[in-house]
Amino acid sequence: MQFLTAIDEFLSYLESVRAYSQHTLKAYRQDLRQFHAFCVEYHGRETVELSEIDKISIRHFLGMLTEVRFTARSAARKLAALKSFFRYCLRRGWIEKNPAYSVRTPRIPRNLPAVLSKEQAATLFRRLEARDFVSARDAAMLELFYACGLRLNELQQLRLRDIRFRRMLVSVLGKGNKQRLLPLGESSRRALDIYLAYYEKSFGKPGPDDTLFLSGRGKPISTRNVRLRVEKYLKPISGGARKNSPHVLRHSFATHLLDEGADLESVRMMLGHESLSTTQVYTHVKMGRLKSAYEKAHPRAEKKKKEQ
């Protein structure tokens, strides 16, 4: 089997059978084609067969990534794409063994997610004021990001029918086209009511299948626009944090739930994580806060620091 043909068939499988998003498919395509280009140069030929790829080729590829200053996280993502690809090839009978199977994933330094404190979150929502369509829309978006822990693309995909006002639920289409129901808080409900009143005044009454969040021109709001609007509101209250993206609100949602005693499994389900280990990063955020509070407040901790 020719390498590029195998890549195309694998991507088609991910799209049609596994229902991967276009964003994920694009990342897989770039990573696999980059590896193919490396193998062409590595073997010194214009075409490379799958059977020629071995563990050494993959290790040299990872070494090249390090030399050209790719981060460990990027290298690990590319290796994960290769492992998934070669597992697929093995199932199809195109290769006799998976050359990526025993290649170790680069060690990734754990970066704790950026979160707002509860005081910062309270300040954020206290400052929101719905004066017109745009400000009412922004308030509703921020409420849903924080109250439901939505991803950016999940918010963009919302239709009016997904807001189940009577049952106080939001139906969300997550990664892999997996649907989950999330509680809709009272403050989020009020923000949506105000926004929809401005929506109707500006663009007419929306139908059940209409996109929930629109731009000021009445088109579905773009990813860039959402990011810019969220950054505008987060910057003044985030204490100079470098990250002010919608994901900060998702991280804050999870961290604040755990702070208030929510169990990890419930938070995992609300975030739409496949694995509990993905959600456990938020327990590290909580532990980091506890350690910081201990060092600042406990007399023995302070004494130890002075003695060092």
Secondary structure in CASP SS format (residue, H / E / C, confidence):
PFRMAT SS
TARGET T0000
AUTHOR 0000-0000-0000
METHOD secondary structure of the structure
MODEL  1
M C 1.00
Q E 1.00
F H 1.00
L H 1.00
T H 1.00
A H 1.00
I H 1.00
D H 1.00
E H 1.00
F H 1.00
L H 1.00
S H 1.00
Y H 1.00
L H 1.00
E H 1.00
S H 1.00
V C 1.00
R C 1.00
A C 1.00
Y C 1.00
S C 1.00
Q H 1.00
H H 1.00
T H 1.00
L H 1.00
K H 1.00
A H 1.00
Y H 1.00
R H 1.00
Q H 1.00
D H 1.00
L H 1.00
R H 1.00
Q H 1.00
F H 1.00
H H 1.00
A H 1.00
F H 1.00
C H 1.00
V H 1.00
E H 1.00
Y H 1.00
H H 1.00
G C 1.00
R C 1.00
E C 1.00
T C 1.00
V C 1.00
E E 1.00
L H 1.00
S H 1.00
E H 1.00
I C 1.00
D C 1.00
K H 1.00
I H 1.00
S H 1.00
I H 1.00
R H 1.00
H H 1.00
F H 1.00
L H 1.00
G H 1.00
M H 1.00
L H 1.00
T H 1.00
E H 1.00
V C 1.00
R C 1.00
F C 1.00
T C 1.00
A H 1.00
R H 1.00
S H 1.00
A H 1.00
A H 1.00
R H 1.00
K H 1.00
L H 1.00
A H 1.00
A H 1.00
L H 1.00
K H 1.00
S H 1.00
F H 1.00
F H 1.00
R H 1.00
Y H 1.00
C H 1.00
L H 1.00
R H 1.00
R C 1.00
G C 1.00
W C 1.00
I C 1.00
E C 1.00
K C 1.00
N C 1.00
P C 1.00
A C 1.00
Y C 1.00
S C 1.00
V C 1.00
R C 1.00
T C 1.00
P C 1.00
R C 1.00
I C 1.00
P C 1.00
R C 1.00
N C 1.00
L C 1.00
P C 1.00
A C 1.00
V C 1.00
L C 1.00
S C 1.00
K H 1.00
E H 1.00
Q H 1.00
A H 1.00
A H 1.00
T H 1.00
L H 1.00
F H 1.00
R H 1.00
R H 1.00
L C 1.00
E C 1.00
A C 1.00
R C 1.00
D C 1.00
F H 1.00
V H 1.00
S H 1.00
A H 1.00
R H 1.00
D H 1.00
A H 1.00
A H 1.00
M H 1.00
L H 1.00
E H 1.00
L H 1.00
F H 1.00
Y H 1.00
A H 1.00
C H 1.00
G C 1.00
L C 1.00
R C 1.00
L H 1.00
N H 1.00
E H 1.00
L H 1.00
Q H 1.00
Q H 1.00
L C 1.00
R E 1.00
L H 1.00
R H 1.00
D H 1.00
I E 1.00
R E 1.00
F C 1.00
R C 1.00
R C 1.00
M C 1.00
L E 1.00
V E 1.00
S E 1.00
V E 1.00
L E 1.00
G C 1.00
K H 1.00
G H 1.00
N H 1.00
K C 1.00
Q E 1.00
R E 1.00
L E 1.00
L E 1.00
P E 1.00
L C 1.00
G C 1.00
E H 1.00
S H 1.00
S H 1.00
R H 1.00
R H 1.00
A H 1.00
L H 1.00
D H 1.00
I H 1.00
Y H 1.00
L H 1.00
A H 1.00
Y H 1.00
Y H 1.00
E H 1.00
K H 1.00
S H 1.00
F H 1.00
G C 1.00
K C 1.00
P C 1.00
G C 1.00
P C 1.00
D C 1.00
D C 1.00
T E 1.00
L C 1.00
F C 1.00
L E 1.00
S C 1.00
G C 1.00
R C 1.00
G C 1.00
K C 1.00
P E 1.00
I C 1.00
S C 1.00
T H 1.00
R H 1.00
N H 1.00
V H 1.00
R H 1.00
L H 1.00
R H 1.00
V H 1.00
E H 1.00
K H 1.00
Y H 1.00
L H 1.00
K H 1.00
P H 1.00
I H 1.00
S C 1.00
G C 1.00
G C 1.00
A C 1.00
R C 1.00
K C 1.00
N C 1.00
S C 1.00
P H 1.00
H H 1.00
V H 1.00
L H 1.00
R H 1.00
H H 1.00
S H 1.00
F H 1.00
A H 1.00
T H 1.00
H H 1.00
L H 1.00
L H 1.00
D H 1.00
E C 1.00
G C 1.00
A C 1.00
D C 1.00
L H 1.00
E H 1.00
S H 1.00
V H 1.00
R H 1.00
M H 1.00
M H 1.00
L H 1.00
G C 1.00
H C 1.00
E C 1.00
S C 1.00
L H 1.00
S H 1.00
T H 1.00
T H 1.00
Q C 1.00
V H 1.00
Y H 1.00
T H 1.00
H H 1.00
V H 1.00
K H 1.00
M H 1.00
G H 1.00
R H 1.00
L H 1.00
K H 1.00
S H 1.00
A H 1.00
Y H 1.00
E H 1.00
K H 1.00
A H 1.00
H C 1.00
P H 1.00
R H 1.00
A H 1.00
E H 1.00
K H 1.00
K H 1.00
K H 1.00
K H 1.00
E H 1.00
Q C 1.00
END
